[in-house]
Amino acid sequence: MDSHHHDIIRLAWSRHFDLGDSAFRPGVRHVHSDENATSVTLVRLGDSSALIGPASALTAAATMSDDELTGGRLRELASGRTSGPIVLSYADDAGTTIDRHDPLISHERAHVDSLESACAPDDVIAADLVHKQSWFTLLGDDAPVDAAAPLASAGYAEWQGLLGDVGVLTAPDARRQGNGQVVSRLATNEAFDEGMIPQWRCHADNVVARRLGARLGFEEWGALVSIEVG
């Protein structure tokens, strides 16, 4: 990614947290005090970051580096549930290969619902397809379309008109067969076609998702971690 892409990503996250368009400046940690915040959140984008939360927690974090906060020390600031670290990755070029000849693709919400019912709740939450749009669901080709089983689905949500946040979900018995890569490529390319930079989010411990993102051309460039204020 070049500096122009970096600037767009920083701008989108600044607007997402209502921090002002120049909050993420290279080499700077932006600190935003919000006494109504229900969590302490750190967002890293390259060499810039933003720390958001109640003043008391921000004061305690002043001596901690971004590496320390994303590495676990954020838990010292509050006693609630921790989310992350989530790895933030971005793509700057559309891929052309979907590794499947003439895949059977559905754009219907019903097939997404059917797939979610077959998957573990944690996987459904991580993919967050319910808040995505323009779904691409790969169907098995061994039955008529109205009876075909969904193998994998991907979609994206528009962030601030700048980023396309991509999510993917694969049926348990259809994993490690390239099905998730097919639909993720289609969703990613549509986000490009709509003029957005695709964004790929997954937990740092999810090695499979991180490898899939890398195969799709996503570059890891940030992290997000937060903890609820007790």
PLY file of the C-alpha trace (Angstrom):
ply
format ascii 1.0
element vertex 230
property float x
property float y
property float z
element edge 229
property int vertex1
property int vertex2
end_header
0.00 0.00 0.00
1.16 3.53 -0.67
0.81 6.63 1.50
-2.46 7.61 -0.22
-4.10 4.34 0.86
-2.72 4.81 4.38
-4.23 8.29 4.58
-7.66 7.00 3.51
-7.57 4.20 6.11
-6.58 6.65 8.85
-9.35 9.02 7.80
-11.99 6.26 7.91
-11.03 5.20 11.43
-10.89 8.82 12.61
-14.44 9.30 11.43
-15.56 5.94 12.81
-14.63 7.12 16.32
-15.63 10.75 15.64
-12.11 11.96 16.46
-11.62 14.55 13.75
-10.07 13.88 10.36
-6.45 14.36 11.47
-6.48 12.21 14.62
-4.23 9.48 13.22
-0.99 11.31 12.48
2.12 9.27 11.65
4.28 8.67 14.71
1.69 10.09 17.13
-0.70 8.57 19.68
-3.95 10.53 19.76
-5.60 10.45 23.21
-9.33 11.10 23.39
-11.04 11.40 26.78
-14.70 10.39 26.85
-16.35 10.06 30.25
-19.37 8.39 28.62
-17.23 5.64 27.09
-18.07 2.12 28.23
-14.68 0.75 27.19
-11.03 1.66 26.76
-9.99 1.18 23.14
-6.64 1.31 21.36
-6.46 1.43 17.56
-3.09 1.12 15.81
-2.65 2.00 12.15
0.94 1.71 11.03
2.98 3.98 13.29
-0.04 6.01 14.44
-2.58 5.14 17.13
-5.55 6.41 19.08
-6.46 5.65 22.69
-10.07 6.31 23.66
-11.79 6.02 27.03
-12.47 7.63 30.42
-9.83 10.03 31.70
-8.83 7.87 34.67
-7.97 4.94 32.43
-6.11 7.13 29.95
-3.95 8.57 32.72
-2.98 5.07 33.81
-2.08 4.17 30.21
0.18 7.18 29.67
3.35 5.25 30.55
2.42 2.15 28.52
3.53 1.73 24.92
1.21 0.65 22.13
3.00 -2.71 22.04
2.35 -3.21 25.75
-1.31 -2.29 25.45
-1.97 -4.61 22.50
0.15 -7.28 24.19
-2.08 -7.54 27.26
-1.45 -4.60 29.58
-4.75 -3.01 28.57
-6.30 -5.34 31.16
-4.65 -3.25 33.88
-6.87 -0.28 33.00
-10.29 -1.85 33.65
-11.90 -5.03 34.90
-14.38 -5.81 32.14
-14.42 -8.14 29.16
-11.54 -7.78 26.70
-11.98 -7.78 22.93
-9.00 -8.50 20.70
-6.36 -7.94 19.74
-7.95 -7.83 16.30
-5.53 -7.65 13.37
-6.47 -5.04 10.74
-5.43 -5.82 7.17
-5.98 -4.00 3.88
-5.73 -4.72 0.16
-4.77 -2.26 -2.54
-5.24 -4.38 -5.66
-8.06 -6.57 -6.93
-7.25 -10.21 -7.55
-8.33 -12.00 -10.72
-8.24 -15.67 -9.70
-11.08 -17.34 -7.81
-9.73 -20.90 -8.21
-13.13 -22.29 -9.16
-14.70 -22.72 -12.60
-18.18 -21.25 -12.85
-19.10 -21.39 -9.13
-22.78 -21.44 -8.20
-23.28 -18.15 -6.32
-26.34 -16.88 -4.48
-26.97 -13.32 -3.33
-30.03 -14.22 -1.25
-30.22 -13.56 2.50
-31.98 -16.90 3.01
-28.83 -18.80 2.06
-26.80 -16.69 4.50
-29.28 -17.50 7.27
-29.09 -21.20 6.43
-25.30 -21.15 6.59
-25.28 -19.32 9.94
-27.61 -21.92 11.45
-25.03 -24.61 10.63
-22.08 -22.78 12.21
-20.88 -22.19 15.77
-22.11 -18.92 17.36
-18.57 -17.56 17.81
-17.86 -18.03 14.09
-21.14 -16.34 13.17
-20.34 -13.35 15.41
-16.81 -13.03 14.00
-18.03 -13.03 10.38
-20.84 -10.60 11.24
-22.60 -11.27 7.94
-25.87 -9.90 9.32
-24.34 -6.41 9.14
-22.78 -6.96 5.73
-24.27 -6.43 2.29
-23.88 -7.78 -1.24
-23.46 -11.36 -0.06
-21.73 -13.95 -2.19
-22.77 -17.42 -1.03
-21.22 -20.46 -2.68
-23.73 -23.30 -3.11
-23.11 -26.96 -3.61
-23.77 -27.96 -7.22
-25.15 -31.42 -6.43
-28.76 -30.22 -6.01
-31.20 -27.69 -7.53
-30.52 -24.09 -6.45
-33.55 -23.98 -4.17
-32.28 -27.06 -2.30
-28.52 -26.54 -2.56
-26.55 -26.38 0.67
-24.53 -23.19 1.29
-20.81 -23.95 1.60
-19.43 -20.48 2.37
-20.52 -16.85 2.26
-18.77 -13.49 2.27
-19.95 -9.90 2.15
-18.78 -6.43 3.07
-20.07 -3.43 4.98
-19.35 0.14 3.91
-17.33 2.13 6.46
-17.54 5.89 6.16
-17.81 5.51 2.38
-14.08 4.66 2.30
-13.52 1.09 3.49
-15.27 -2.16 2.64
-15.19 -4.32 5.78
-15.14 -7.93 4.55
-16.42 -10.92 6.53
-16.51 -14.62 5.61
-18.15 -17.72 7.05
-17.66 -21.33 5.93
-19.73 -24.37 6.86
-17.84 -26.73 9.23
-17.79 -29.64 6.76
-16.75 -27.39 3.84
-13.58 -25.89 5.33
-10.01 -26.26 4.04
-11.35 -26.78 0.53
-10.90 -23.26 -0.85
-14.59 -22.37 -0.52
-14.00 -19.40 1.78
-11.34 -18.04 -0.54
-13.73 -18.10 -3.53
-16.44 -16.00 -1.88
-13.96 -13.71 -0.10
-12.33 -12.90 -3.43
-15.71 -12.04 -4.96
-16.70 -9.78 -2.05
-13.30 -8.11 -1.98
-13.36 -7.39 -5.70
-16.85 -5.88 -5.46
-15.66 -3.56 -2.69
-12.87 -2.46 -5.05
-15.39 -1.95 -7.85
-17.42 0.30 -5.55
-14.36 2.49 -4.95
-13.54 1.27 -1.42
-10.38 -0.14 0.16
-11.17 -3.66 1.43
-10.58 -4.25 5.14
-10.00 -7.68 6.69
-10.41 -8.10 10.46
-9.66 -11.23 12.48
-8.43 -12.15 15.94
-4.67 -12.31 16.27
-4.94 -15.96 17.36
-6.93 -16.98 14.27
-4.06 -18.27 12.14
-6.37 -19.71 9.47
-8.13 -16.36 8.88
-4.83 -14.49 8.80
-3.43 -16.88 6.21
-6.58 -16.57 4.12
-6.29 -12.78 4.22
-2.68 -13.02 3.07
-3.64 -15.30 0.16
-6.25 -12.75 -0.89
-3.60 -10.00 -0.95
-4.38 -8.28 2.35
-1.49 -6.65 4.19
-1.55 -6.55 7.99
-1.25 -2.90 8.98
-2.94 -2.36 12.32
-4.60 -3.72 15.45
-7.64 -3.04 17.61
-8.04 -3.98 21.26
-10.54 -2.85 23.87
-11.72 -3.63 27.38
-15.04 -2.82 28.96
-15.02 -0.42 31.89
-16.39 -2.16 34.96
0 1
1 2
2 3
3 4
4 5
5 6
6 7
7 8
8 9
9 10
10 11
11 12
12 13
13 14
14 15
15 16
16 17
17 18
18 19
19 20
20 21
21 22
22 23
23 24
24 25
25 26
26 27
27 28
28 29
29 30
30 31
31 32
32 33
33 34
34 35
35 36
36 37
37 38
38 39
39 40
40 41
41 42
42 43
43 44
44 45
45 46
46 47
47 48
48 49
49 50
50 51
51 52
52 53
53 54
54 55
55 56
56 57
57 58
58 59
59 60
60 61
61 62
62 63
63 64
64 65
65 66
66 67
67 68
68 69
69 70
70 71
71 72
72 73
73 74
74 75
75 76
76 77
77 78
78 79
79 80
80 81
81 82
82 83
83 84
84 85
85 86
86 87
87 88
88 89
89 90
90 91
91 92
92 93
93 94
94 95
95 96
96 97
97 98
98 99
99 100
100 101
101 102
102 103
103 104
104 105
105 106
106 107
107 108
108 109
109 110
110 111
111 112
112 113
113 114
114 115
115 116
116 117
117 118
118 119
119 120
120 121
121 122
122 123
123 124
124 125
125 126
126 127
127 128
128 129
129 130
130 131
131 132
132 133
133 134
134 135
135 136
136 137
137 138
138 139
139 140
140 141
141 142
142 143
143 144
144 145
145 146
146 147
147 148
148 149
149 150
150 151
151 152
152 153
153 154
154 155
155 156
156 157
157 158
158 159
159 160
160 161
161 162
162 163
163 164
164 165
165 166
166 167
167 168
168 169
169 170
170 171
171 172
172 173
173 174
174 175
175 176
176 177
177 178
178 179
179 180
180 181
181 182
182 183
183 184
184 185
185 186
186 187
187 188
188 189
189 190
190 191
191 192
192 193
193 194
194 195
195 196
196 197
197 198
198 199
199 200
200 201
201 202
202 203
203 204
204 205
205 206
206 207
207 208
208 209
209 210
210 211
211 212
212 213
213 214
214 215
215 216
216 217
217 218
218 219
219 220
220 221
221 222
222 223
223 224
224 225
225 226
226 227
227 228
228 229
